Amino acid sequence: MKKCLAIITARGGSKRIPRKNIKEFLGSPIIKYSIDAALKAGCFDEVMVSTDDNEIAELAISLGAKVPFLRSKENSNDFATTAEVITEVLEMYSEIGQEFEYACCIYPTAPFVTAEKLNKAYHLLLEKNAETVVPVVSFGFPILRSFKIENGLIKMNWPEHINTRSQDLPPAYHDCGQFYFIQTALFMQNKKLFSDVSVGLEMPESEVQDIDTEEDWKVAEIKYTFLLNKMRKE
């Protein structure tokens, strides 16, 4: 049994940002950042790209990743979940006689993922014997003081906290949308990325950006440039 597999999920279809997974991000195809991070991490026996797209497959191979098979049509639509894609990859590897004890699903539009973060998550998975390690980031303001809008009027989601000081409320976190490190045997039992034994790896806000729109893309480039400049000064 091989020990660890990196799965970079990069289907060809993208509605809001056409060809999103291979679009240039500060001079390089954005998928290159995920592939480079996985290759440099040193904890993976194999780095593969799961795609249904021949152009993406060719680019991935040229960047050093493997594409041993193409993704099925069933898992290439807008409704396929990440867990379903991971399951398919692990099952297809099993069919060709390859098993992995651990795996990490990395999104192709995650330029803030680094080899160091992947290694940290891997060692946390082993140390905590977790089912999953998930990068998380805190909300910038306590969600217990958040509003909803009904018929144009704002109403508190939790009105009992209208006078509670923000510093007295517990922090809340959300998924960074960057990668998921899993123990494959445990994952394959329930096919879920979040369970009672999932561990969070906290990330700073400056290194997190969901990229769904052109504006998101520009914000991500600004944040990434800021980090590059910061590292050069250190």
N, C-alpha and C positions, 0 to 999 in steps of 0.2 A: 504493500500500500504506500502510495506517495503521501507526503505529509500535508502540503499546503498548496491550494490553487487560488489564483486571482482570476476573477470573472469580471470583465469589463463589458457592460451591457450597452450596445449601440445599434439600435434598429435604424433602418433607413428613413422611415416616415417621421415627419415632424411638421405639425400644422402651423404653429405660431412663429417659429424661426426655421425657415426652410434649410434643410441639410445641416441642422444644428450641431450634430455630433462631429462633423468634420469642418465646420466653419472656422475661419482663422481668428484666433484669440491672441492679440498682441504679437502677431507675426508667425504663429504656429497653429496647426489644426488643434482644436481644443482637446481632442481625444489624446493627443501626444502627451499632455501633462499627466493624465491618469496612467498611461502606459509607462512613461518614464518613472513615475513614482513607484509603481509596482516592480519594475525591473531593478530599480536601485535599492529597494527595501531589503532584498537578500533573504527574505523569509519564505519566498514562494518557489516551489519546484517547477511550476508552470504558470505563465501569464497568458491568458486567452481572451479573445474578444468574441462575444456572442452577438451575431448580427445576421440579418436576412439580406444584406446589401453587398453586392460584389465589390463596389468601389470602396466601401468602408473596409471590407475584408482585405483587399489589396493594400490599402494604406496601413492597416494595422500590422500586416506581415512585414511591410517595409520598415515599420517603426520598431520591430523586434518582438511583437506579440505573435501568438499562434491562433489560427482559425481552423481547428480540426474538423469542424462541421458547421453548416449554416443553421440558423434558427428556423424553427417551423413557422408556417403561416399562422397557426393558432396563437402563437406567442409573439407575433409581430404587429398586432393591432393596438389601437389606443386603449384597450381595456385589459390587456395582459398585465398582471401584477409582477413586481420584482420577484416575489417568492416563487411564482410559477416559472419564471425564466431561470432562476437558480436551480429549481427542481429539474427542469428539462436538461440543463447542462450536466448536472451530476448524474442523471440517469443515462444520458448519451455517453458520458465517459465510462460509466459502468458497463455499458454494452460493448465497449471496445477493450474492456479488461483493465480499466484504470479507476482506482478508488482513492479518495482523498480524506484525510482525517479532519482537516480544517479547510475553510474556503473564505474568501473575501470578495464580496460583490462591490465593485467600484463603479460609480456612474461616470460616463464619458465627458460630462460637462461639470467637472469638479476640479478646477485648476488649483484649488487651495489644498488638495490632498498632497501630502509629501511622504517620502520614504520613512521619515522619522515618525510621522503620525501612524502609519500603517504598522510599523514595528512596535510602537507603544500599545496599539490596540491588540496586536497579536499576543504580546506578553501579558496584557491585562486579561485576555481570554483564558490563557493558561493559568495565571495566578488565581483568578477567581473561579475557575472551572465553570465559566458562564456558558450559556447557550448562544448568546449573541453579545457583541460589543457594538454600540451605536454611538457615533459622534453626536453630541447635543450642544445646543446653545441656549442661553437664558433669554427670555423675553426682555425687551428693554424697559418695560414697565410692568408692575404686578397686574396679572390678568384679572385678579379679583376686583380691581377697580375699573374694569373695562365696560364699554357701552355696547348696546345694540341699537339699531334704528328700526322703528316700526311706524309706518305711515308718515315718514319724514321727521318723527320725533325721537330724540335720544332717551334711552332708558338703561339703567344700570343692569348688567347681568346678575350681579350680586349686590342688591341695594343695602344689605346689612353692613356692607363695608364702605358706605358713602363717606363716613367720617373717620375711617381707619387710616392711620398714617401709612404711606407706602413702605417705609422702612420696617413697619411692624408686620408686614405680610410676607409669607414664604415665597421664595423665587419659584418660577415655573420655567420649564424647558421645552424645547421642541427639537425634532429630528433635523439635523443639518442637511440631510439629503446628499451625502457625500459617499459613504460606504457602509457596509455591514460585514463584520467579521463573525463567522459562525463555526460551531462544531457541527460537522455535517451529519453525524449520526442522530444527534438530538434534533437538528433542524428537519431532517427527513421524517421524523416521527409525527410532527404536527404541521410542517410547512408554514411556519410563522416566523416573522423577523423580530417580533416582540413577545416576550413571555415573562413569567415570574422570575426567571433567572437571566434577564438581559441587564447588561451593565452599561452605564453612560460614560462616555469620554468627553469631558467638557471642552469646548472650543471657544476662543474669543470671537466677538462679533465681527471684528475686522477681518477674520479669516473664514467667513461664512457668507455665501450669497446664492440664493435659489435663482436659477436662470431659466425663466419661462418666457420672457418677453425681450424685445430689443432694448428696452430701458434697463431691465435686469442685467443684460449683457454689458452695457456701458458702465453700470455701477460696479460690476465685477471687475472690469478692466481698471477702473479707478482704484478700487481696493487693492488689486494685485500690484499695480504700479506703486501705490503707497508702501506696500510691504517690501517691494524690491528696493525702493529708496531708503527705507528704514534699515534694511539689512546691510546696505552699502555703507551706511554711516556708523554702524556698530563695529 
